[in-house]
Amino acid sequence: MKKVKKGVWYVVIAITMVFSAQAIMAQTAPELKILSPKMGEEIPFGSDVVVAISIYDPDGDADITTVEFEVDGVDITQEARLSVFLATFPFKDTTAAGRHTVSFLIKDRGGKVAELDSFFNISPEPKRKRAVTANGSIRAGGEYDKEASQSLVGNLNVNVYGHLSDTLDYSLAVDLTNEESSDKQRVSTYRLDLYTLWGGIVVGDTTPNFSTYTIDGTQVFGVHLLPQLGVFGAELVYGRTLKDVKDPATFRQILYGGRLKIGNEKRILWGLSWLKVKDDKDSLSDANKAIAEGPRENMVLGTDFSISLLDGSLKFMVEANESILSTDITTGAISDYKKWDWLFTANNFTTVPGFSSLAAKFGVMIGPFSNNTFNAEYSYVGPAYNSIANSSITQDRTGGRVWDSIWLLNDKLFLSLGFQYYWNNLKETNDDTTKTAGYSGSAYVYPNDYLSINAGLDLQTVTDDDTLDTSSTTITGGVTQELDILITNSSLYFDGSASLFRDNADQANDDNTFSTRLGAISYFTGFPLDTKIVFGYDFGDTPNSIYLQGKSGYRLLKNENLYPYIDVIYETGDKALDLGVGVDFEAPRDLTFEAELEYLRTPSSSDIIISAFATKEF
């Protein structure tokens, strides 16, 4: 291992042009990143909000027909704009103050699943009627899954927001559960936010966002200070990113970070970030140390700059970060660097900083001009760059993407086009260089207020210098028509998709999948009955399958606040059945009760899931 030169590890930094996208690795699930709002971001009351999620699939076989997109627990997949690069949804209820959740799921052709969960807050209405206010909700209940855990998983969610004085706002979010994650890390979260005219403070589970390649939404249990005085601002964060676990052996991990900011995001903003993450080498027993990775220590120094011109219609963004990593600090720093071990543990397991340890990004946004918005990004992540506080980063990859969107015909036609290209093996340390290219196009047509038409085409190719040469094509299209049929207000829709996979190196891996869905959702005006009927036919290289779904719910009582329903899904191909029976009840004093029993059956197994929750809003 090369010996570190004195002082090098904390000085080296450079700015280069970059772009944010995910890595080029074979046989991995699609990679997701929340673009807006940032995790934990505080949105001013009534401001425009667009939920945007970046999708990148290193293998080029992401299947956007499998997307499940939820906001505040409501499925908005049909309303979202989806492409192989991006998923967006304009959040309309921007005066609903409090915490709002985002959940996104997508699969690839091999069945690998990528999931993303995030949240943002909308500030309370700025009017001051009382010195102290408290609004929010409490939700409590549990779920029993016969196959998954065979025990009751309880959940308590408390969200309270308001103001304590004319200059002090607050929000409190508590999520308690006895559920345990697969890696034995904490699932329950606690967060208190306080906001003043001079900045804010977060205590508990915070999600700092310094920049793309330092820390970007990682959960830290600690304290997060955000002072702001005019154009001068700062962020200071200290806390635990991992708790110590015996099995799987995991060291307790502590994070220290700071960021200085000058300016604001609407005009000119310059930032300087420092981040250090260190494993507590004494948090495990000697026996568990022997099977654990590390203990490690990592430090990142970064800078970022953005400028907005022409009233925000032209924006440039750049960031650059240099990292240093010690993969084993068990024996501490070597003698030459003992006096610096308060800053960093430099030893024979420390990588030498340089261009290989650089991560950088450059982006430009032009628009909207005449309803047209153009974006371009380019990125470089060296093979030795590490920020262990940011697990979404993949080393040894560079490339970029461009995408453009435009509204035409008095906002009745929306077009989106995109292109991306990435490659790895930047220092030629591998035998082959893998190249990934993607092309995307989609169109949404709204001839009137009752009819919408959409179509999309996505193509991704993955090649290397030897045996890898694949292409994945996805074609989608759909029509939705709202109309009155007899005594119903109905929505009729048709969705179709084709997924074509070609392996030019081994044609035996070729695969074709076609899917159709014809459905109707109706509300009967003569009596409060909801129905949903869907017929689908899936075919291709796999066995053909008929998809049937029927859902019906009836609203009872004077105010229609008691809602029992039944939902059935049956697929003939693998003879899968999903039967759900439930009831929702909106009680007086803003109380809501929900209960559901779900039965799942396949040829090889069956499962029963029972859930019940009560919610109080105030």
Number of C-alpha atoms within 10 A of each C-alpha: 9 10 13 18 12 11 10 12 23 17 10 19 20 17 18 16 17 23 26 25 31 24 26 26 19 13 14 18 24 24 21 23 23 21 15 17 19 20 23 18 18 17 19 17 17 16 14 13 17 14 18 19 21 19 22 24 28 25 24 29 30 32 24 23 21 15 18 16 24 18 19 12 11 11 14 14 19 14 11 16 18 21 25 26 25 18 21 19 20 14 12 12 12 17 15 15 20 23 22 15 16 20 17 20 17 23 21 21 19 12 12 13 16 19 17 15 15 19 19 19 22 22 24 24 13 12 7 12 8 10 12 13 16 15 15 18 19 17 18 18 19 17 19 18 16 14 12 10 11 11 12 16 16 17 17 18 18 17 20 20 25 22 22 15 14 15 11 16 21 22 23 20 22 18 16 16 18 14 16 12 9 7 11 17 14 14 12 16 16 16 18 19 18 19 19 16 13 13 16 18 19 23 19 20 23 26 20 25 18 23 21 21 29 30 23 20 21 17 20 23 25 19 18 24 18 20 19 17 11 12 11 13 18 18 21 19 23 19 21 19 21 20 17 18 17 16 11 13 19 25 26 19 22 21 21 16 22 19 21 18 19 18 17 16 14 13 14 17 18 18 19 20 22 20 22 24 24 25 26 20 20 13 18 19 12 11 10 17 19 11 13 17 14 18 22 22 24 22 27 29 25 26 24 22 19 21 19 20 13 10 10 15 13 17 21 17 21 24 28 28 30 32 31 28 28 22 17 20 23 15 9 15 21 15 11 12 18 15 12 14 14 9 11 25 27 29 24 17 18 24 22 22 22 18 17 20 24 29 36 27 28 24 22 19 20 19 19 15 11 9 13 16 18 19 16 20 23 24 26 29 30 25 21 20 27 26 25 20 27 16 12 19 23 19 24 24 24 27 24 22 22 19 20 18 19 19 19 13 10 8 12 14 17 19 18 21 20 22 19 21 19 23 22 26 19 17 10 11 11 10 10 15 16 22 23 25 20 23 21 21 21 22 19 20 19 16 13 9 9 11 16 18 18 19 18 21 19 26 21 25 23 24 20 16 11 11 12 17 18 23 21 24 22 24 19 21 18 19 17 20 16 17 14 13 11 10 12 17 15 20 19 18 19 18 20 19 22 21 23 19 23 18 18 15 13 12 11 9 11 15 16 15 18 19 20 20 18 19 19 18 19 21 20 17 13 9 12 13 17 20 18 18 18 18 15 18 18 21 16 15 10 12 11 17 18 18 20 19 18 18 18 18 20 19 19 15 8 7 8 12 16 18 19 18 18 18 18 17 17 18 19 15 15 15 12 17 19 18 18 19 18 18 18 19 18 17 13 8 9 11 16 18 18 17 18 18 17 18 15 15 16 13 9 7 9 14 14 18 17 18 18 18 18 18 19 16 14 11
